[in-house]
Amino acid sequence: GESVGLHLPTLSVQEGDNSIINCAYSNSASDYFIWYKQESGKGPQFIIDIRSNMDKRQGQRVTVLLNKTVKHLSLQIAATQPGDSAVYFCAESPANQAGTALIFGKGTTLSVSS
Amino acid sequence: EAGVAQSPRYKIIEKRQSVAFWCNPISGHATLYWYQQILGQGPKLLIQFQNNGVVDDSQLPKDRFSAERLKGVDSTLKIQPAKLEDSAVYLCASSFGGRNTIYFGEGSWLTVV
């Protein structure tokens, strides 16, 4: 079936750098997208979401960009800190499914060195 | 505000045994989800409840997995009999419903030996 995928399984950055994590989705019926952060041994933690009527949304140190033309989603983290080290998942919610559950990709592991 | 509560946090069982996981969602959240997360993968939906009704259980292996949310609040996920490939983290999540933010619990880690 269709699912969300991520371009890179791992990303290594230096503390203070900006990080960009990319995600490609394939379900054109998806109209709601979310980024989650998952630290080792913990459940996914909500970071930011965006709906399909928007191209960009900003939070604290994070920005999500949505390009519906090429079905691409990205998460930008400004001034990356060691505490940002985790696995990042993008997830989509197709409008044409039975419920409102999320479909997750495989995740990108972000490693931040100081 | 209390988050999604799950128990037990860790469980080791032998194959063919049974196991049950419990979840208490965030207060007021009508929608409850159970996800399975195999090591190195993203979470995969098992079942979604809206209050005490099932919305989507299309990916639940019904020959061995069952779930209930009888009073529309807490929920139990059961596996019987367990197989080796059921080793995973079982995540419970909840939301107010619709396209509102979905919050996850810390998960119940299952190892089947």
Interface residues (C-beta under 8 A of the other chain):
Chain A: V4 Y32 I34 Y36 G41 K42 G43 P44 Q45 F46 D49 R51 F89 A91 S93 Q97 A98 G99 T100 A101 L102 I103 F104 G105 K106 G107
Chain B: V4 T31 Y33 G40 Q41 G42 P43 K44 L45 Q48 Q50 V55 D56 S58 L91 A93 S95 G97 G98 R99 T101 I102 Y103 F104 G105 E106 G107
